[in-house]
Amino acid sequence: MVHLSLEMMIFVIVGGFLAAYIDSVVGGGGLIAVPVLLATGLPPAVALGTNKLASTMSSLTSMISFMRSGKVDLKAVWGLFLLSLTGAVCGTTVLRQIPSDFLKPLVVVMLILITIYTVFRKSWGERSTFKSYSTKTAFLMGSVAFGLGFYDGFFGPGTGSFLIFAFLMLGFDFVRAAGNAKVLNFGSNVASLATFMFLGSIHYGVGLVMGIAMVGGSLLGSRMAIRKGATYVRPLFLTVCVLLISKQIWDLFMK
């Protein structure tokens, strides 16, 4: 059992707050939260489960914040939420059978393509043009929701960025894309959290402390995004994509 000093507890609180501030808008909070938890001495599996507890508290907070401000299209995401949750259950089940490292090169390529596409479409995501699903887009988004839910349960890095990109492709602006993405992300987080709880891979003391800090970070981050709009979310989205690319490349070459 890990017992934290006051200094380390402050480190966990500050790290959780910063992670949630970023994650509440564009995802990628695990880039900060997981290393912070590993620094406390938690085993890797427990650190991942503990992060999932805290990040689920964070994603619930930011989802509610976006919903209360009217920045979530409930008709567009309700069915997708269930598919994302189901996909995550399948992903975490498969993860227990086979390793996920083979996905790293593919994730790097996909993140690079998303970043390049977003950089060159400068006015993309400034206004929402989405009206309703066609049969084709409904099928495609259902597949994306299930697939990214599965990916989040199986591997995870970049899920928030991929979800935002998918909603941008549908015609949503950056803020609504972020709000819709948080709903699906919450669904996959809940499914993964349940699995970690079943496996006993959570340090509840550390997770709840970080989770409370993350709630504060989520509130501030989501409100900032809602107030400032695409001019704030777009550069943050690109920054997190670049950081995710760098992290995955680092992991590939440091093995």
TIFI-874137 format. One line per field, with one value per residue: residue number from 1; x negated, y negated, z negated of N, C-alpha, C, CB in turn; residue in three letters. Coordinates in steps of 0.1 Angstrom, whole numbers, always signed. Atoms other than C-alpha are relative to their C-alpha. Glycine has a CB too. Layout:
<pts>
pos	(NUM; ...)
n.u	(X; ...)
n.v	(Y; ...)
n.w	(Z; ...)
ca.u	(X; ...)
ca.v	(Y; ...)
ca.w	(Z; ...)
c.u	(X; ...)
c.v	(Y; ...)
c.w	(Z; ...)
cb.u	(X; ...)
cb.v	(Y; ...)
cb.w	(Z; ...)
code	(ALA; ...)
</pts>
This chain:
<pts>
pos	(1; 2; 3; 4; 5; 6; 7; 8; 9; 10; 11; 12; 13; 14; 15; 16; 17; 18; 19; 20; 21; 22; 23; 24; 25; 26; 27; 28; 29; 30; 31; 32; 33; 34; 35; 36; 37; 38; 39; 40; 41; 42; 43; 44; 45; 46; 47; 48; 49; 50; 51; 52; 53; 54; 55; 56; 57; 58; 59; 60; 61; 62; 63; 64; 65; 66; 67; 68; 69; 70; 71; 72; 73; 74; 75; 76; 77; 78; 79; 80; 81; 82; 83; 84; 85; 86; 87; 88; 89; 90; 91; 92; 93; 94; 95; 96; 97; 98; 99; 100; 101; 102; 103; 104; 105; 106; 107; 108; 109; 110; 111; 112; 113; 114; 115; 116; 117; 118; 119; 120; 121; 122; 123; 124; 125; 126; 127; 128; 129; 130; 131; 132; 133; 134; 135; 136; 137; 138; 139; 140; 141; 142; 143; 144; 145; 146; 147; 148; 149; 150; 151; 152; 153; 154; 155; 156; 157; 158; 159; 160; 161; 162; 163; 164; 165; 166; 167; 168; 169; 170; 171; 172; 173; 174; 175; 176; 177; 178; 179; 180; 181; 182; 183; 184; 185; 186; 187; 188; 189; 190; 191; 192; 193; 194; 195; 196; 197; 198; 199; 200; 201; 202; 203; 204; 205; 206; 207; 208; 209; 210; 211; 212; 213; 214; 215; 216; 217; 218; 219; 220; 221; 222; 223; 224; 225; 226; 227; 228; 229; 230; 231; 232; 233; 234; 235; 236; 237; 238; 239; 240; 241; 242; 243; 244; 245; 246; 247; 248; 249; 250; 251; 252; 253; 254; 255)
n.u	(-9; +8; -4; +6; +4; -7; +6; -4; -15; -1; +4; -11; -11; +4; +1; -14; -6; +5; -4; -14; -2; +3; -8; -15; -3; +5; +5; +14; +4; +9; +14; +5; -5; +6; +14; -1; -4; +11; +10; -4; +4; -10; +3; -6; -14; -8; +0; -10; -13; -2; -3; -14; -10; +1; -4; -15; -6; +3; -8; -13; -1; +1; -12; -11; +3; -3; -14; -7; +2; -6; +10; -1; -12; -4; -5; +11; +10; -6; +2; +15; +5; -2; +9; +13; +1; +1; +13; +11; -1; +6; +15; +6; -1; +10; +13; +5; +4; +11; +6; -5; +11; +1; -8; +7; +4; -13; -5; +9; -4; -13; +1; +7; -10; -10; +7; +3; -13; -6; +8; -3; -14; +1; -13; -7; -5; -4; -15; -7; -9; -7; -15; -5; +7; -6; +2; +14; +7; -4; +7; +14; +2; -2; +12; +10; -3; +3; +14; +8; -2; +8; +14; +2; +1; +11; +13; -4; +5; -6; -15; -7; +3; -7; -14; -2; +2; -12; -12; +4; -3; -15; -4; -1; +11; +9; -5; -10; +7; +6; -11; -5; +11; +1; -11; +5; +12; -5; -5; +11; +6; -8; +2; +13; +1; -6; +9; +11; -6; -2; +14; +7; +12; -2; +3; -12; +5; +7; -9; -10; +7; +3; -13; -6; +8; -3; -13; +3; +6; -10; -10; +7; +3; -12; -6; +9; -2; -13; +0; +9; -4; +10; +13; +7; +0; +8; +15; +2; -2; +12; +11; -1; +3; +15; +5; -4; +9; +13; +0; +0; +12; +10; -2; +5; +15; +6; -2)
n.v	(+12; +12; +11; +12; +11; +12; +5; -8; +2; +13; -3; -7; +9; +10; -7; -3; +12; +4; -10; +1; +12; -3; -12; +4; +6; -7; -12; +0; +2; -11; +4; +6; -7; -13; +2; +5; -12; -9; +6; -2; -14; -9; -9; +5; -4; +7; +14; +1; -1; +12; +11; -1; +4; +15; +6; -1; +12; +12; +1; +3; +14; +9; -3; +8; +14; +2; -2; +11; +12; -3; -3; -14; -3; -12; -9; -6; -8; -9; -14; -2; -3; -14; -7; +3; -8; -15; -2; +0; -13; -10; +3; -4; -15; -5; +4; -10; -12; +3; +13; +11; +8; +0; +11; +13; +7; +5; +12; +11; +4; +6; +13; +9; +4; +9; +13; +7; +4; +11; +12; +6; +5; +10; +5; -12; -1; +12; +0; -14; -1; -13; +1; -13; -12; -8; -14; -3; +6; -7; -13; +3; +5; -11; -8; +8; +0; -13; -3; +8; -6; -12; +4; +6; -11; -8; +7; +13; +13; +7; -3; +13; +7; -7; +3; +14; +1; -6; +10; +11; -5; +1; +14; +7; +9; -6; -1; -11; -12; -3; -4; -13; -10; -3; -9; -14; -3; -4; -14; -10; +1; -7; -14; -3; +1; -12; -11; +2; -3; -15; -6; +5; +8; +14; +5; +10; +12; +9; +3; +10; +13; +5; +3; +13; +11; +0; +6; +15; +3; -2; +12; +12; -3; +0; +13; +8; -4; +5; +15; +5; -6; -7; +6; -6; -14; -4; -2; -10; -13; -3; -2; -13; -9; -1; -6; -15; -5; +0; -10; -13; -2; -2; -14; -10; +0; -2; -14)
n.w	(+0; -1; +9; -6; +8; -3; -13; -11; -1; -7; -13; -7; -2; -11; -12; -4; -4; -13; -10; -3; -7; -14; -4; +0; -13; -12; +3; +2; +14; +4; -2; +12; +11; +2; +6; +14; +8; +1; +8; +14; +3; -3; -11; -12; -2; +10; -4; -10; +6; +8; -10; -6; +10; +1; -13; -1; +8; -8; -13; +4; +3; -12; -8; +6; -2; -14; -2; +6; -9; -13; -10; -3; -7; +6; -10; -8; +8; +10; -4; -1; +13; +3; -8; +5; +13; -4; -6; +11; +7; -9; +0; +12; +1; -9; +5; +9; -8; -9; +3; -8; -5; -15; -6; +2; -13; -7; +7; -4; -14; +0; +7; -9; -10; +5; +3; -13; -6; +8; -2; -13; -1; +10; +5; +4; +13; +5; +0; -1; -12; +1; +1; +4; -6; -11; +3; -1; +11; +13; +0; +1; +14; +9; -1; +7; +14; +5; -3; +9; +13; +0; +0; +13; +10; -4; -1; +6; -3; -11; -2; +0; -13; -11; +1; -4; -15; -7; +1; -9; -14; -2; -2; +13; +3; +9; +13; +0; -2; +13; +9; -4; +2; +14; +3; -4; +8; +14; -2; -1; +13; +9; -3; +4; +14; +5; -1; +10; +13; +0; +1; +12; -4; +3; +14; +2; +7; -9; -11; +4; +2; -13; -7; +5; -7; -14; -1; -1; -13; -11; +1; -5; -14; -8; +0; -9; -14; -4; -1; -10; -13; -9; +0; +11; -1; -11; +3; +10; -6; -8; +10; +6; -11; -1; +12; -1; -10; +6; +10; -6; -7; +11; +5; -11; -1; +13; +4)
ca.u	(+0; -14; -13; -19; -38; -23; -46; -37; +1; -3; -21; +8; +34; +15; +8; +45; +57; +35; +43; +80; +78; +64; +84; +118; +115; +94; +84; +48; +48; +32; +0; -3; +18; +3; -34; -23; -7; -37; -59; -40; -53; -21; -26; -18; +15; +27; +16; +37; +67; +63; +61; +93; +111; +99; +104; +140; +148; +132; +150; +183; +177; +167; +196; +221; +205; +208; +243; +255; +241; +260; +228; +238; +261; +280; +298; +265; +247; +273; +271; +233; +228; +242; +220; +189; +196; +201; +170; +149; +162; +151; +117; +109; +119; +96; +68; +66; +59; +34; +9; +17; -17; -14; +11; -15; -29; +7; +17; -13; -4; +32; +24; -1; +26; +52; +27; +17; +53; +64; +34; +42; +79; +75; +112; +123; +145; +154; +191; +214; +230; +243; +281; +289; +276; +281; +282; +246; +233; +253; +237; +202; +205; +219; +189; +166; +182; +179; +144; +130; +147; +130; +97; +101; +106; +78; +51; +63; +39; +55; +91; +103; +85; +99; +134; +132; +119; +148; +174; +155; +158; +196; +197; +197; +177; +147; +166; +196; +172; +154; +187; +200; +166; +167; +201; +186; +154; +173; +191; +158; +143; +171; +167; +130; +133; +157; +132; +103; +126; +134; +96; +88; +64; +73; +58; +90; +72; +49; +76; +102; +77; +66; +103; +114; +85; +95; +131; +118; +96; +124; +148; +122; +111; +145; +158; +128; +134; +171; +164; +135; +147; +127; +99; +90; +99; +82; +46; +51; +63; +32; +8; +22; +20; -17; -24; -6; -27; -59; -50; -42; -73; -94; -78; -86; -123; -129; -118)
ca.v	(+0; -34; -61; -96; -124; -159; -170; -141; -146; -183; -170; -147; -175; -200; -174; -163; -198; -206; -173; -178; -214; -202; -169; -187; -203; -182; -151; -140; -145; -111; -126; -144; -123; -89; -100; -118; -86; -65; -90; -82; -46; -30; +1; -6; +14; -3; -37; -32; -21; -50; -74; -60; -66; -103; -109; -95; -121; -147; -137; -136; -171; -186; -167; -183; -217; -214; -201; -229; -255; -239; -228; -192; -179; -153; -138; -133; -116; -96; -64; -69; -70; -35; -23; -39; -22; +12; +8; +0; +31; +52; +34; +39; +76; +81; +62; +90; +115; +97; +68; +34; +21; +30; +1; -26; -32; -34; -59; -81; -81; -89; -117; -132; -132; -148; -175; -183; -184; -207; -231; -236; -240; -273; -283; -247; -244; -280; -275; -245; -234; -200; -196; -159; -124; -108; -70; -69; -94; -76; -43; -58; -77; -46; -26; -54; -55; -18; -16; -45; -31; +2; -16; -36; -4; +14; -12; -48; -76; -102; -90; -126; -140; -113; -119; -157; -152; -129; -155; -182; -161; -160; -198; -207; -237; -231; -237; -215; -189; -190; -188; -159; -141; -144; -125; -95; -97; -95; -63; -46; -58; -43; -9; -9; -20; +9; +33; +19; +21; +57; +65; +46; +23; -10; -29; -47; -70; -85; -83; -102; -129; -133; -131; -160; -181; -170; -181; -217; -216; -203; -231; -258; -242; -236; -270; -286; -267; -276; -313; -317; -293; -280; -305; -288; -252; -249; -257; -236; -207; -210; -213; -181; -163; -172; -162; -128; -123; -131; -108; -78; -83; -85; -52; -35; -44; -40; -3)
ca.w	(+0; +10; -17; -4; -21; -22; +6; +28; +21; +32; +63; +71; +66; +88; +114; +114; +117; +147; +164; +161; +173; +206; +207; +201; +235; +259; +240; +234; +196; +192; +205; +172; +148; +154; +149; +117; +104; +113; +95; +63; +65; +76; +98; +135; +136; +104; +117; +148; +128; +104; +133; +147; +115; +113; +151; +149; +122; +145; +177; +158; +146; +180; +197; +173; +178; +216; +214; +191; +215; +244; +262; +265; +292; +272; +302; +320; +291; +271; +292; +298; +260; +256; +285; +270; +236; +253; +273; +242; +225; +255; +256; +220; +223; +253; +236; +210; +238; +261; +257; +272; +281; +318; +322; +313; +349; +363; +337; +345; +382; +375; +351; +376; +403; +381; +370; +406; +418; +390; +395; +432; +427; +409; +406; +398; +368; +364; +371; +367; +400; +387; +392; +389; +397; +430; +431; +442; +416; +388; +397; +400; +366; +349; +362; +350; +316; +311; +326; +305; +274; +281; +287; +254; +234; +253; +256; +251; +261; +283; +279; +271; +302; +325; +312; +316; +352; +360; +348; +367; +399; +393; +393; +356; +344; +321; +289; +297; +310; +277; +258; +278; +275; +237; +236; +255; +236; +203; +216; +224; +191; +171; +188; +183; +147; +140; +153; +132; +102; +109; +112; +80; +98; +81; +52; +40; +16; +42; +69; +50; +40; +76; +88; +66; +80; +115; +109; +102; +133; +155; +143; +151; +184; +198; +188; +205; +237; +237; +231; +256; +283; +313; +310; +277; +284; +318; +307; +276; +297; +320; +290; +274; +308; +311; +275; +281; +312; +294; +265; +287; +308; +276; +264; +297; +297; +260; +259)
c.u	(-9; +6; -8; -4; +8; -4; +5; +15; +2; -4; +11; +12; -3; +0; +14; +7; -4; +4; +15; +4; -1; +11; +15; +4; -4; -6; -16; -5; -9; -15; -6; +4; -7; -15; +0; +3; -12; -11; +3; -5; +10; -5; +8; +15; +9; +0; +10; +14; +4; +3; +14; +10; +1; +5; +15; +7; -2; +9; +15; +3; +1; +12; +12; -1; +4; +15; +9; -1; +7; -10; -1; +13; +5; +6; -11; -9; +6; -3; -15; -6; +1; -10; -14; -2; -2; -13; -11; +0; -7; -15; -7; -1; -11; -14; -6; -6; -13; -6; +5; -11; -1; +8; -8; -4; +12; +5; -8; +3; +13; +0; -7; +10; +10; -6; -2; +13; +6; -8; +3; +14; +2; +14; +9; +5; +4; +15; +5; +9; +8; +15; +6; -8; +7; -2; -14; -8; +3; -8; -15; -3; +2; -12; -12; +1; -4; -15; -9; +3; -8; -15; -3; -2; -12; -14; +1; -5; +6; +15; +8; -2; +7; +15; +4; -1; +12; +12; -3; +3; +15; +5; +2; -12; -9; +6; +10; -6; -6; +11; +5; -10; +0; +11; -5; -11; +4; +6; -11; -8; +7; -2; -13; -2; +6; -9; -12; +5; +1; -14; -7; -12; +1; -4; +10; -4; -6; +10; +10; -6; -2; +13; +6; -8; +4; +14; -1; -6; +9; +10; -7; -3; +12; +7; -8; +2; +14; +0; -9; +2; -12; -14; -9; -2; -9; -15; -3; +1; -13; -12; +1; -3; -15; -6; +3; -9; -14; -1; +0; -13; -11; +1; -5; -15; -7; +2; -12)
c.v	(-13; -11; -13; -10; -12; -6; +7; -2; -14; +2; +7; -10; -10; +7; +4; -11; -4; +10; -1; -13; +2; +11; -4; -5; +9; +14; -1; -3; +11; -3; -6; +9; +13; -1; -5; +12; +10; -6; +2; +14; +11; +9; -5; +3; -8; -15; -3; +0; -12; -12; +0; -4; -16; -6; +2; -11; -12; -1; -2; -15; -9; +3; -8; -14; -3; +1; -12; -13; +2; +3; +14; +3; +14; +10; +7; +10; +11; +15; +3; +2; +15; +9; -1; +8; +15; +3; +1; +13; +11; -2; +4; +15; +6; -3; +11; +12; -3; -14; -11; -8; -1; -12; -14; -6; -5; -12; -12; -5; -7; -14; -11; -5; -9; -14; -8; -5; -12; -13; -6; -4; -11; -5; +12; -1; -13; -2; +14; +0; +13; -3; +13; +11; +4; +15; +4; -6; +7; +13; -2; -5; +11; +9; -7; +1; +13; +3; -8; +4; +12; -4; -6; +11; +9; -6; -14; -13; -6; +2; -13; -7; +7; -3; -14; -1; +6; -9; -12; +4; +0; -14; -8; -10; +7; +2; +11; +13; +5; +5; +14; +11; +4; +10; +14; +4; +4; +14; +10; +0; +9; +15; +5; +0; +12; +12; -1; +3; +15; +7; -5; -8; -15; -3; -11; -12; -10; -4; -10; -14; -7; -4; -13; -11; -1; -7; -16; -4; +1; -12; -12; +2; -1; -14; -10; +2; -5; -15; -5; +6; +6; -6; +5; +15; +5; +1; +10; +14; +4; +3; +14; +11; +2; +7; +15; +7; +2; +12; +14; +3; +3; +15; +10; +2; +3; +15; +8)
c.w	(+0; -10; +4; -10; +4; +13; +12; +2; +7; +15; +8; +2; +11; +13; +6; +6; +14; +11; +4; +7; +15; +5; +2; +14; +12; -3; -2; -14; -5; +2; -13; -12; -3; -5; -14; -9; -1; -9; -15; -5; +2; +12; +13; +2; -10; +4; +11; -5; -8; +8; +6; -9; +0; +13; +2; -7; +8; +12; -3; -2; +13; +9; -5; +3; +15; +3; -5; +8; +13; +11; +3; +8; -5; +10; +8; -8; -9; +4; +1; -14; -4; +8; -5; -13; +4; +6; -10; -8; +8; +0; -12; -2; +9; -5; -10; +7; +8; -4; +10; +7; +16; +6; +0; +14; +8; -6; +3; +13; +0; -6; +9; +11; -5; -3; +13; +6; -7; +2; +13; +2; -11; -6; -5; -14; -7; -2; +1; +12; -1; -2; -6; +7; +12; -4; +0; -12; -14; -1; -3; -15; -10; +0; -7; -15; -7; +1; -10; -15; -3; -2; -14; -11; +3; -1; -6; +5; +12; +3; +1; +13; +11; -1; +4; +15; +7; +0; +9; +14; +2; +2; -13; -1; -11; -14; -1; +3; -13; -10; +3; -3; -15; -4; +3; -8; -14; +1; +0; -13; -11; +2; -4; -15; -7; +1; -10; -14; -3; -2; -13; +2; -2; -14; -3; -7; +9; +11; -3; -2; +14; +7; -4; +6; +14; +2; +1; +13; +12; +0; +7; +15; +9; +1; +9; +14; +5; +2; +12; +14; +8; -1; -12; +2; +11; -3; -11; +5; +8; -9; -6; +11; +1; -12; +0; +10; -6; -10; +6; +8; -10; -5; +9; +0; -13; -5; +0)
cb.u	(+10; +1; -4; +9; -15; -1; -15; -3; +6; -9; -13; +5; +2; -14; -8; +7; -2; -15; -2; +8; -10; -14; -1; +2; -8; -10; +3; -6; +12; +4; -1; +7; +15; +0; -8; +11; +12; -6; -1; +15; -4; +13; +4; -7; +1; -6; -14; -2; +1; -12; -11; +2; -4; -14; -8; +4; -7; -15; -2; +4; -11; -13; +3; +1; -14; -8; +5; -5; -15; +8; -13; -1; -3; +10; +9; -9; -8; +15; +6; -6; +8; +14; +1; -2; +12; +12; -3; +2; +15; +6; -1; +6; +14; +2; +1; +11; +11; +4; -15; +9; -13; +6; +12; -13; -7; +10; +0; -15; +0; +10; -7; -12; +6; +5; -13; -7; +10; +0; -15; -5; +11; -7; +7; -8; -10; -6; +6; +7; -9; -5; +6; +15; -2; -7; +8; -6; +2; +15; +2; -4; +9; +12; -4; +0; +14; +8; -4; +3; +15; +2; -2; +11; +12; +2; -6; -2; -15; -7; +5; -4; -15; -2; +5; -10; -13; +4; +2; -15; -6; +7; +13; +0; +5; -12; +6; +11; -11; -8; +11; +3; -13; +2; +13; -3; -10; +12; +8; -9; -1; +15; +2; -11; +7; +13; -6; -6; +13; +6; -8; -3; -4; +15; -15; +11; -9; -12; +7; +7; -13; -8; +9; -1; -15; +0; +9; -9; -12; +8; +4; -13; -7; +10; +2; -15; +0; +11; -6; -14; +6; +5; +2; +7; +14; +2; -5; +10; +12; -3; +1; +14; +6; -6; +6; +14; +0; -3; +12; +12; -4; +2; +14; +5; -5; +5; +11)
cb.v	(+0; -6; +4; -6; -3; -10; +0; +15; +0; -11; +9; +12; -8; -7; +13; +7; -12; -1; +14; +0; -11; +5; +11; -10; -13; -8; +11; -11; -2; +12; -10; -14; +3; +8; -9; -11; +6; +2; -15; -1; +1; -7; +15; +5; +15; +2; -4; +11; +12; -2; +0; +15; +5; -4; +7; +14; -1; +0; +14; +8; -5; +3; +15; +3; -3; +9; +13; -2; -3; -12; -6; +9; +1; -3; -8; -11; -9; -2; +2; -13; -8; +5; -5; -15; -3; +3; -11; -12; +4; -1; -15; -7; +5; -6; -13; +4; +5; +1; +1; -10; +6; +13; -2; +2; +10; +11; +3; +4; +12; +9; +1; +7; +13; +6; +2; +9; +12; +4; +4; +10; +12; -12; -8; +12; +7; -12; -10; +3; +0; +8; -3; +2; +11; -3; +9; -6; -15; +2; +8; -11; -12; +8; +3; -14; -4; +11; -4; -15; +3; +9; -11; -9; +9; +5; -1; +1; +1; +4; +8; -8; +0; +15; +2; -9; +8; +13; -4; -4; +14; +6; +0; +10; -14; -8; -14; -3; -1; -12; -10; +0; -5; -12; -4; +0; -12; -10; +1; -3; -14; -3; +3; -9; -13; +3; +1; -14; -7; +5; -4; +11; +3; -4; -5; +7; +3; +7; +13; +5; +1; +9; +12; +0; +3; +14; +3; -4; +10; +13; -3; -2; +13; +10; -6; +2; +15; +4; -6; +2; -10; +0; -15; -3; +6; -9; -14; -2; -1; -12; -10; +2; -4; -15; -6; +2; -9; -13; -1; +1; -12; -10; +2; -5; -13; -9; +7)
cb.w	(-12; +15; -15; +10; +1; -12; -1; -2; -14; -6; +0; -9; -13; -3; -1; -11; -10; +0; -6; -13; -5; +2; -10; -11; +2; +7; +11; +9; -8; +7; +11; -3; +1; +13; +9; -1; +5; +15; +2; -2; -15; +4; -3; +12; -2; -14; +5; +11; -8; -10; +11; +4; -14; -2; +11; -5; -14; +4; +7; -12; -9; +7; +0; -15; -3; +9; -7; -14; +1; +4; -5; -13; +16; -11; +10; +5; -9; -1; +14; +6; -10; +3; +15; -3; -8; +10; +10; -9; -3; +14; +2; -12; +4; +14; -7; -9; +9; +15; +0; -8; -5; +6; -9; -8; +9; +0; -16; -1; +9; -7; -13; +6; +6; -14; -7; +10; -1; -15; +0; +10; -1; +5; +10; +3; -9; +8; +11; -13; +12; -12; +14; +2; -10; +14; +10; +13; -1; +0; +13; +9; -3; +5; +14; +5; -4; +7; +14; +2; -2; +12; +10; -4; +1; +14; +14; -13; +1; +12; -11; -11; +2; -1; -15; -6; +3; -8; -14; -1; +2; -12; +8; -12; -4; -1; -5; +11; +11; -6; +0; +15; +4; -8; +8; +15; -1; -4; +12; +11; -5; +1; +15; +6; -5; +7; +15; +1; -2; +12; +12; -9; +14; +2; -1; -7; -11; +6; +5; -13; -8; +9; -3; -16; -2; +5; -12; -11; +2; -3; -14; -7; +1; -5; -14; -4; +1; -11; -13; -4; +8; +14; -2; -13; +2; +12; -4; -12; +10; +9; -11; -5; +13; +1; -13; +3; +13; -7; -9; +10; +9; -11; -4; +13; +6; -11; +9)
code	(MET; VAL; HIS; LEU; SER; LEU; GLU; MET; MET; ILE; PHE; VAL; ILE; VAL; GLY; GLY; PHE; LEU; ALA; ALA; TYR; ILE; ASP; SER; VAL; VAL; GLY; GLY; GLY; GLY; LEU; ILE; ALA; VAL; PRO; VAL; LEU; LEU; ALA; THR; GLY; LEU; PRO; PRO; ALA; VAL; ALA; LEU; GLY; THR; ASN; LYS; LEU; ALA; SER; THR; MET; SER; SER; LEU; THR; SER; MET; ILE; SER; PHE; MET; ARG; SER; GLY; LYS; VAL; ASP; LEU; LYS; ALA; VAL; TRP; GLY; LEU; PHE; LEU; LEU; SER; LEU; THR; GLY; ALA; VAL; CYS; GLY; THR; THR; VAL; LEU; ARG; GLN; ILE; PRO; SER; ASP; PHE; LEU; LYS; PRO; LEU; VAL; VAL; VAL; MET; LEU; ILE; LEU; ILE; THR; ILE; TYR; THR; VAL; PHE; ARG; LYS; SER; TRP; GLY; GLU; ARG; SER; THR; PHE; LYS; SER; TYR; SER; THR; LYS; THR; ALA; PHE; LEU; MET; GLY; SER; VAL; ALA; PHE; GLY; LEU; GLY; PHE; TYR; ASP; GLY; PHE; PHE; GLY; PRO; GLY; THR; GLY; SER; PHE; LEU; ILE; PHE; ALA; PHE; LEU; MET; LEU; GLY; PHE; ASP; PHE; VAL; ARG; ALA; ALA; GLY; ASN; ALA; LYS; VAL; LEU; ASN; PHE; GLY; SER; ASN; VAL; ALA; SER; LEU; ALA; THR; PHE; MET; PHE; LEU; GLY; SER; ILE; HIS; TYR; GLY; VAL; GLY; LEU; VAL; MET; GLY; ILE; ALA; MET; VAL; GLY; GLY; SER; LEU; LEU; GLY; SER; ARG; MET; ALA; ILE; ARG; LYS; GLY; ALA; THR; TYR; VAL; ARG; PRO; LEU; PHE; LEU; THR; VAL; CYS; VAL; LEU; LEU; ILE; SER; LYS; GLN; ILE; TRP; ASP; LEU; PHE; MET; LYS)
</pts>
